[in-house]
Amino acid sequence: MNYQKTAKEIIDAVGGKANIKSITHCITRLRFILNDFSIPIKDNILKIDGVISIIEQGGQYQIVIGNKVTNVYNEIIKELEDIPDTNKLDLNEKKDDTSNKSILDKFVNTVSGIFLPVLGAMAASGVIKGILAILSVTNILSNSSGTYIVLEAFSNSFFYFMPIILGASSAKYFKFDIYLGALLGAILIYPNILSHANDDSLTFLSIPVNVIDYTSSVFPIIITVWLASKINKIIGKLPLRSLKFLLQPFIVLLITAPIALIVIGPIISFLSIHLANIINNIYNFSPIIAGAVLGSSWILMVMFGLHWAFMPIFINNIATQGFDPLLGLLLANQFAMAGSSIAVGTKTKQEKLKTLSLSTGFTTLLGISEPALYGVLVPYKKPLIASIIGGCLGGMLTGLTNTLQYGIGGSGLLCIPLIINPNGLDLSFYGGISSQIVGFIAGFLITYIWGFTKKDDVVL
């Protein structure tokens, strides 16, 4: 692929530089916010070399490129920087006018906008946690050794200091000072304040402060930064003149931090604990049914971007319990999609489709599924159904064996270390591995036998 050529063609196809309000990217997609969404012609964009699919959701025009998205994005940025008065183009902006969006769209956009920038760091921490679990279970490392302690710091620091990290990311999303956002997160986990957790000894201006351990928490800091951004806008309208640089952050911090500690933190933490309990009650009612429902619907949720709504729930469960039962139900999805994609690659007579199906099938096993999803499964439809069935069967199996996930990292093969119980290998681990195998076999066989015939083997 000629990245420069692809970038220029994409810019022209979405309406030129003047129609691009902002752009960012995730692991596989270019995410445009356009001034006029009616200009791009989908069929023309799909003909561009390297473009796999088009998705319009959440106020974004998303172009799926695959694992080469960063290269194309970089070339697009070079082209956009040639625009006169580029200060009017915020290349990192992820927000748009949300007045016409549903509450669900707004929520999903907010969560994805906050978590996308930190996914790399979170995934790296999860991978290290998985490696550490393997080294511990195999007795290669003792949990008292210096190497173990250092690696544990590598794996846990992201989650321990999550209020600081999410404070900065939330501030960027809400157009607030990222350093004040990080500072608000730091205040929530300041050691001397945490030393008063679960006692009634701390007060602020004679008001009792119900201190809770906010390390690894998600929701309190996001709500706090959102409030700070609103207060900041109000303070910004005051005639502070030359003292504005000093007084505005001071006033915002002085108002927001106590509200966070006295009101937001305790309320959100209370709700977070009950949310985890509700999810556990639903799961415990019938893990098999939960596995069937979530395992079968997850691929569709990813297609519509609804999976972002679950990210805070996953992290909240791990923060409050040390594990998450829902992630365990999703282990088979990547393997089911990989099996279906590889089955298409095995049966097709088209050389280009064979290469695409096999390559994206194998990358799906490593956790990057969107190229296979949008390049193979969605266009041919039946392989997508086969993947959904495979995810359903695998989810039922992990529900039966109560497979849990103890960290968040990658998906596919990278998830395997994360389902290792810190106390050692157990039935839930073997159930998780079995679900992945079942998902792959089901996706492959259903696609091979039913989902891709000679009639389907035509150029779309």
C-alpha positions as CSV (number, residue, x, y, z in Angstrom):
1,M,0.0,0.0,0.0
2,N,1.2,3.5,-0.9
3,Y,0.3,5.3,2.4
4,Q,0.6,8.8,0.9
5,K,-1.6,8.0,-2.1
6,T,-4.2,6.3,0.1
7,A,-4.2,9.3,2.5
8,K,-4.7,11.8,-0.3
9,E,-7.5,9.7,-1.8
10,I,-9.3,9.4,1.5
11,I,-9.1,13.2,2.1
12,D,-10.5,13.9,-1.3
13,A,-13.2,11.2,-0.9
14,V,-14.5,12.6,2.5
15,G,-14.9,16.1,0.9
16,G,-11.4,17.5,1.1
17,K,-9.6,19.4,3.8
18,A,-12.4,21.9,4.2
19,N,-14.9,19.2,5.2
20,I,-12.7,17.7,7.9
21,K,-13.4,19.1,11.3
22,S,-11.2,16.7,13.2
23,I,-9.6,13.3,13.0
24,T,-8.1,10.7,15.3
25,H,-7.6,7.0,15.1
26,C,-7.8,3.8,17.2
27,I,-6.1,0.4,16.6
28,T,-7.8,-0.1,13.2
29,R,-9.9,2.9,12.3
30,L,-9.6,6.4,11.1
31,R,-12.2,8.4,13.0
32,F,-13.4,11.6,11.2
33,I,-15.7,14.3,12.4
34,L,-16.9,16.0,9.2
35,N,-18.7,19.4,8.6
36,D,-21.0,17.7,6.2
37,F,-21.5,13.9,6.5
38,S,-23.6,13.8,3.3
39,I,-20.5,14.5,1.0
40,P,-18.6,11.1,1.2
41,I,-19.7,8.4,-1.2
42,K,-19.2,5.1,0.5
43,D,-18.7,3.0,-2.6
44,N,-16.0,5.4,-3.8
45,I,-14.1,5.2,-0.5
46,L,-14.3,1.4,-0.5
47,K,-12.5,1.3,-3.8
48,I,-9.4,3.0,-2.2
49,D,-6.5,0.7,-1.7
50,G,-6.3,-0.3,2.0
51,V,-9.8,0.6,3.0
52,I,-11.7,-2.4,4.5
53,S,-15.0,-0.9,5.5
54,I,-17.0,2.2,6.4
55,I,-18.8,2.7,9.7
56,E,-21.0,5.7,10.6
57,Q,-21.8,5.9,14.3
58,G,-21.7,8.2,17.3
59,G,-21.2,11.3,15.1
60,Q,-18.1,9.9,13.5
61,Y,-17.3,8.8,10.0
62,Q,-15.0,5.8,10.6
63,I,-12.9,4.2,7.9
64,V,-11.5,0.8,8.8
65,I,-7.9,0.4,7.6
66,G,-6.6,-2.4,9.8
67,N,-3.2,-2.6,11.5
68,K,-1.7,-0.1,9.0
69,V,-4.0,2.7,10.2
70,T,-1.2,4.6,11.9
71,N,0.8,4.9,8.7
72,V,-2.2,6.3,6.8
73,Y,-3.2,8.6,9.7
74,N,0.3,10.1,9.8
75,E,0.2,10.8,6.0
76,I,-3.3,12.4,6.4
77,I,-1.9,14.6,9.2
78,K,0.9,15.8,7.0
79,E,-1.6,16.8,4.3
80,L,-3.9,18.5,6.8
81,E,-1.0,20.5,8.3
82,D,-0.7,22.3,5.0
83,I,-4.0,24.0,5.5
84,P,-3.7,27.8,6.2
85,D,-4.6,28.8,9.8
86,T,-4.4,25.2,11.0
87,N,-5.1,26.4,14.5
88,K,-8.8,26.1,13.5
89,L,-8.3,22.4,13.0
90,D,-8.0,20.4,16.3
91,L,-6.5,17.2,15.1
92,N,-6.9,15.5,18.5
93,E,-10.5,16.6,19.0
94,K,-12.9,13.7,19.5
95,K,-16.1,15.7,20.3
96,D,-18.8,17.2,18.1
97,D,-22.1,18.9,18.6
98,T,-24.0,16.3,20.6
99,S,-27.3,18.0,20.6
100,N,-28.9,15.5,18.2
101,K,-27.4,12.4,19.7
102,S,-29.1,9.9,22.0
103,I,-28.1,9.5,25.6
104,L,-26.5,6.2,24.7
105,D,-24.5,7.7,21.9
106,K,-23.3,10.5,24.2
107,F,-22.3,7.9,26.9
108,V,-20.5,5.7,24.4
109,N,-18.7,8.6,22.8
110,T,-17.6,9.9,26.2
111,V,-16.3,6.5,27.4
112,S,-14.5,5.8,24.1
113,G,-13.0,9.3,24.0
114,I,-11.6,8.9,27.5
115,F,-10.4,5.3,27.3
116,L,-9.0,5.3,23.7
117,P,-5.9,7.3,24.5
118,V,-4.9,5.1,27.5
119,L,-5.6,1.7,25.9
120,G,-2.0,1.1,24.9
121,A,-0.8,1.6,28.5
122,M,-3.6,-0.5,29.9
123,A,-3.0,-3.3,27.5
124,A,0.8,-3.3,28.2
125,S,0.1,-3.5,31.9
126,G,-2.3,-6.4,31.3
127,V,0.2,-8.3,29.2
128,I,2.8,-7.9,32.0
129,K,0.3,-9.1,34.5
130,G,-0.4,-12.2,32.4
131,I,3.3,-12.9,32.0
132,L,3.7,-12.5,35.8
133,A,0.9,-15.0,36.4
134,I,2.6,-17.6,34.2
135,L,6.0,-17.1,35.9
136,S,4.3,-17.4,39.3
137,V,2.2,-20.5,38.5
138,T,5.1,-22.3,36.9
139,N,7.3,-21.5,40.0
140,I,9.8,-19.8,37.8
141,L,9.5,-16.7,40.1
142,S,8.7,-16.5,43.8
143,N,6.3,-13.7,44.8
144,S,8.9,-12.6,47.3
145,S,11.7,-12.2,44.8
146,G,12.9,-8.8,43.7
147,T,12.2,-9.5,40.0
148,Y,8.6,-10.5,40.9
149,I,8.1,-7.3,42.9
150,V,9.4,-5.1,40.1
151,L,7.3,-6.8,37.5
152,E,4.3,-6.5,39.8
153,A,4.9,-2.8,40.0
154,F,5.0,-2.7,36.2
155,S,1.6,-4.5,35.9
156,N,-0.2,-2.8,38.8
157,S,0.9,0.8,38.5
158,F,-1.5,1.7,35.7
159,F,-4.5,0.4,37.7
160,Y,-3.4,1.7,41.1
161,F,-2.9,5.2,39.7
162,M,-5.8,5.0,37.4
163,P,-7.5,8.1,38.9
164,I,-4.5,10.2,37.8
165,I,-4.3,8.7,34.3
166,L,-8.0,8.9,33.7
167,G,-8.1,12.4,35.2
168,A,-5.7,13.6,32.5
169,S,-7.5,11.7,29.8
170,S,-10.9,12.9,31.0
171,A,-9.7,16.5,31.1
172,K,-8.5,16.2,27.5
173,Y,-11.9,15.0,26.4
174,F,-13.8,17.6,28.4
175,K,-11.5,20.4,27.1
176,F,-10.1,21.0,30.6
177,D,-6.5,21.5,31.8
178,I,-5.0,18.0,31.7
179,Y,-2.6,18.8,34.6
180,L,-5.5,19.9,36.8
181,G,-7.4,16.7,35.8
182,A,-4.4,14.6,36.8
183,L,-4.1,16.7,40.0
184,L,-7.7,16.0,40.9
185,G,-7.0,12.3,40.5
186,A,-3.9,12.5,42.7
187,I,-5.9,14.2,45.4
188,L,-8.3,11.3,45.5
189,I,-5.5,8.8,46.2
190,Y,-3.2,11.1,48.3
191,P,-1.7,8.7,50.9
192,N,-2.4,10.9,54.0
193,I,-6.1,11.2,53.0
194,L,-6.3,7.5,52.3
195,S,-5.0,6.8,55.8
196,H,-8.4,8.0,57.0
197,A,-10.3,5.5,54.9
198,N,-13.3,3.9,56.6
199,D,-13.1,6.0,59.7
200,D,-14.9,9.2,60.8
201,S,-11.8,11.2,61.9
202,L,-11.4,13.4,58.9
203,T,-13.3,16.7,58.4
204,F,-13.1,19.6,56.0
205,L,-14.5,22.9,57.4
206,S,-16.2,20.8,60.0
207,I,-17.9,18.7,57.3
208,P,-17.2,15.0,57.7
209,V,-15.3,13.4,54.9
210,N,-16.2,9.8,54.2
211,V,-12.8,8.7,52.9
212,I,-12.8,5.7,50.5
213,D,-9.9,4.0,48.8
214,Y,-10.1,5.4,45.3
215,T,-7.1,3.6,43.9
216,S,-8.0,1.7,40.8
217,S,-11.4,3.5,40.6
218,V,-12.9,4.7,37.4
219,F,-16.2,6.6,37.8
220,P,-15.3,9.1,40.6
221,I,-12.5,10.9,38.7
222,I,-14.5,11.0,35.4
223,I,-17.5,12.7,37.1
224,T,-15.1,15.0,39.1
225,V,-13.3,16.2,36.0
226,W,-16.6,16.7,34.1
227,L,-17.8,18.9,37.0
228,A,-14.4,20.8,37.1
229,S,-14.7,21.5,33.3
230,K,-18.2,23.0,33.9
231,I,-17.0,25.1,36.8
232,N,-14.0,26.2,34.8
233,K,-16.2,27.6,32.0
234,I,-18.2,29.6,34.6
235,I,-15.1,30.9,36.3
236,G,-13.6,31.7,32.9
237,K,-16.4,34.3,32.3
238,L,-15.5,36.3,35.4
239,P,-13.5,39.5,35.0
240,L,-10.3,38.2,36.6
241,R,-8.1,40.0,34.1
242,S,-4.3,39.6,34.6
243,L,-4.8,37.3,37.6
244,K,-6.9,34.8,35.5
245,F,-3.9,32.4,34.9
246,L,-3.4,32.1,38.7
247,L,-6.9,32.5,40.1
248,Q,-9.0,30.4,37.7
249,P,-7.3,27.1,38.4
250,F,-7.1,27.9,42.1
251,I,-10.8,28.6,42.3
252,V,-11.7,25.5,40.3
253,L,-9.5,23.3,42.4
254,L,-10.8,24.8,45.7
255,I,-14.4,24.2,44.7
256,T,-14.1,20.8,42.9
257,A,-11.7,18.9,45.1
258,P,-13.8,19.1,48.3
259,I,-17.0,18.2,46.4
260,A,-15.1,15.2,44.9
261,L,-14.1,13.9,48.4
262,I,-17.3,14.7,50.2
263,V,-20.0,14.1,47.7
264,I,-19.0,12.6,44.3
265,G,-16.5,10.0,45.6
266,P,-18.7,8.4,48.2
267,I,-21.8,8.4,46.1
268,I,-20.2,7.0,43.0
269,S,-18.2,4.4,45.0
270,F,-21.5,3.3,46.6
271,L,-23.1,3.0,43.2
272,S,-20.0,1.2,41.8
273,I,-20.1,-1.5,44.5
274,H,-23.8,-2.0,43.9
275,L,-23.3,-2.2,40.2
276,A,-20.8,-4.9,40.7
277,N,-23.2,-6.7,43.0
278,I,-26.0,-6.5,40.4
279,I,-23.8,-7.8,37.7
280,N,-22.7,-10.7,39.9
281,N,-26.3,-11.5,40.8
282,I,-27.3,-11.6,37.2
283,Y,-24.3,-13.8,36.4
284,N,-24.9,-16.1,39.4
285,F,-28.5,-16.5,38.4
286,S,-27.4,-18.5,35.4
287,P,-23.8,-18.2,34.2
288,I,-24.6,-20.4,31.2
289,I,-27.5,-18.1,30.1
290,A,-25.3,-15.1,30.7
291,G,-22.6,-16.6,28.6
292,A,-25.0,-17.4,25.8
293,V,-26.5,-13.9,25.7
294,L,-23.2,-11.9,26.0
295,G,-21.1,-14.4,24.0
296,S,-23.5,-14.2,21.1
297,S,-24.2,-10.5,21.1
298,W,-20.7,-9.2,21.8
299,I,-19.7,-9.1,18.1
300,L,-22.7,-7.1,17.2
301,M,-22.0,-4.7,20.1
302,V,-18.5,-4.2,18.7
303,M,-19.9,-3.5,15.3
304,F,-22.2,-0.7,16.7
305,G,-19.6,0.6,19.1
306,L,-21.7,-0.3,22.1
307,H,-18.8,-2.4,23.7
308,W,-17.3,0.8,25.0
309,A,-20.2,1.1,27.5
310,F,-18.9,-2.1,29.2
311,M,-15.3,-0.9,29.6
312,P,-15.9,1.0,32.9
313,I,-17.9,-2.0,34.2
314,F,-15.0,-4.4,33.5
315,I,-12.5,-2.2,35.2
316,N,-14.9,-1.5,38.1
317,N,-15.4,-5.2,38.7
318,I,-11.6,-5.9,38.7
319,A,-11.1,-2.9,41.0
320,T,-13.8,-3.9,43.5
321,Q,-13.4,-7.7,43.3
322,G,-10.0,-8.5,41.8
323,F,-11.6,-10.2,38.8
324,D,-14.4,-9.8,36.3
325,P,-16.8,-12.6,35.3
326,L,-18.1,-10.9,32.1
327,L,-14.7,-10.8,30.4
328,G,-14.4,-14.6,30.8
329,L,-17.6,-15.0,28.9
330,L,-16.1,-13.3,25.9
331,L,-13.0,-15.4,25.4
332,A,-14.4,-17.4,22.5
333,N,-15.4,-14.4,20.3
334,Q,-12.0,-13.7,18.8
335,F,-11.4,-17.4,18.1
336,A,-14.9,-17.8,16.5
337,M,-14.2,-14.9,14.2
338,A,-10.7,-16.2,13.4
339,G,-12.1,-19.6,12.6
340,S,-14.8,-18.2,10.3
341,S,-12.3,-16.0,8.5
342,I,-9.8,-18.8,8.0
343,A,-12.6,-21.0,6.7
344,V,-13.4,-18.5,4.1
345,G,-9.7,-18.3,3.2
346,T,-9.5,-22.0,2.9
347,K,-12.5,-22.4,0.6
348,T,-12.4,-19.3,-1.6
349,K,-10.9,-19.5,-5.1
350,Q,-10.2,-15.7,-5.2
351,E,-6.6,-15.0,-4.5
352,K,-7.1,-11.6,-3.0
353,L,-9.9,-12.8,-0.7
354,K,-7.9,-15.8,0.3
355,T,-4.9,-13.6,1.4
356,L,-7.2,-11.2,3.2
357,S,-9.2,-13.9,5.0
358,L,-6.2,-15.9,6.1
359,S,-4.1,-12.9,7.2
360,T,-6.9,-11.2,9.1
361,G,-7.9,-14.5,10.6
362,F,-4.5,-15.0,12.2
363,T,-4.3,-11.4,13.4
364,T,-7.7,-11.9,15.0
365,L,-6.1,-14.6,17.1
366,L,-3.8,-11.9,18.4
367,G,-6.6,-9.6,19.3
368,I,-7.0,-7.4,16.2
369,S,-10.4,-8.5,14.8
370,E,-11.8,-5.5,12.9
371,P,-10.1,-6.2,9.6
372,A,-11.6,-9.7,9.6
373,L,-14.9,-8.5,10.9
374,Y,-15.4,-5.7,8.3
375,G,-13.4,-7.1,5.5
376,V,-14.7,-10.7,5.5
377,L,-17.4,-11.6,8.0
378,V,-19.8,-8.6,7.5
379,P,-19.7,-8.5,3.7
380,Y,-20.4,-12.3,3.4
381,K,-22.9,-12.3,6.3
382,K,-23.1,-16.1,6.9
383,P,-19.5,-16.3,8.3
384,L,-20.7,-13.5,10.7
385,I,-23.6,-15.7,11.9
386,A,-21.1,-18.6,12.3
387,S,-18.9,-16.4,14.5
388,I,-21.9,-15.4,16.6
389,I,-22.8,-19.0,17.1
390,G,-19.2,-19.9,18.0
391,G,-19.1,-17.0,20.5
392,C,-22.4,-18.2,22.0
393,L,-21.2,-21.8,22.5
394,G,-17.9,-20.6,24.0
395,G,-19.7,-18.2,26.3
396,M,-21.9,-21.0,27.6
397,L,-18.9,-23.1,28.3
398,T,-17.0,-20.4,30.3
399,G,-20.3,-19.8,32.1
400,L,-20.5,-23.4,33.0
401,T,-16.9,-23.5,34.3
402,N,-17.1,-20.0,36.0
403,T,-14.1,-18.6,34.1
404,L,-13.0,-15.3,35.4
405,Q,-10.5,-12.8,34.1
406,Y,-8.1,-11.1,36.5
407,G,-6.8,-8.3,34.4
408,I,-7.4,-6.3,31.2
409,G,-4.9,-6.6,28.4
410,G,-5.3,-7.7,24.9
411,S,-7.8,-10.3,23.6
412,G,-7.5,-13.5,21.7
413,L,-4.3,-15.4,22.6
414,L,-3.2,-12.5,24.8
415,C,-6.1,-13.1,27.1
416,I,-4.9,-16.6,28.1
417,P,-2.5,-15.5,30.9
418,L,-5.2,-13.2,32.3
419,I,-7.5,-16.0,33.2
420,I,-4.9,-17.7,35.4
421,N,-6.1,-17.7,39.0
422,P,-3.4,-16.2,41.2
423,N,-3.8,-19.3,43.4
424,G,-2.9,-21.6,40.6
425,L,-4.5,-23.3,37.5
426,D,-8.1,-24.5,38.1
427,L,-11.1,-25.7,36.2
428,S,-12.0,-22.1,35.2
429,F,-8.7,-21.7,33.4
430,Y,-9.2,-25.0,31.4
431,G,-12.8,-24.0,30.7
432,G,-11.6,-20.7,29.2
433,I,-9.1,-22.5,27.0
434,S,-11.7,-25.0,26.0
435,S,-14.2,-22.2,25.1
436,Q,-11.6,-20.7,22.7
437,I,-11.1,-24.0,21.0
438,V,-14.9,-24.6,20.8
439,G,-15.4,-21.1,19.4
440,F,-12.7,-21.5,16.7
441,I,-13.9,-25.0,15.7
442,A,-17.6,-23.9,15.6
443,G,-16.8,-20.8,13.6
444,F,-14.6,-22.7,11.1
445,L,-16.9,-25.7,10.6
446,I,-20.2,-23.8,10.3
447,T,-18.6,-21.4,7.8
448,Y,-16.9,-24.2,5.9
449,I,-20.0,-26.3,5.7
450,W,-22.8,-23.7,5.4
451,G,-21.5,-20.2,5.6
452,F,-19.4,-20.0,2.4
453,T,-20.4,-22.0,-0.7
454,K,-19.5,-21.7,-4.4
455,K,-22.5,-19.3,-4.8
456,D,-21.0,-17.0,-2.1
457,D,-17.5,-17.1,-3.7
458,V,-18.1,-14.0,-5.9
459,V,-16.3,-10.6,-5.8
460,L,-18.4,-8.2,-3.7
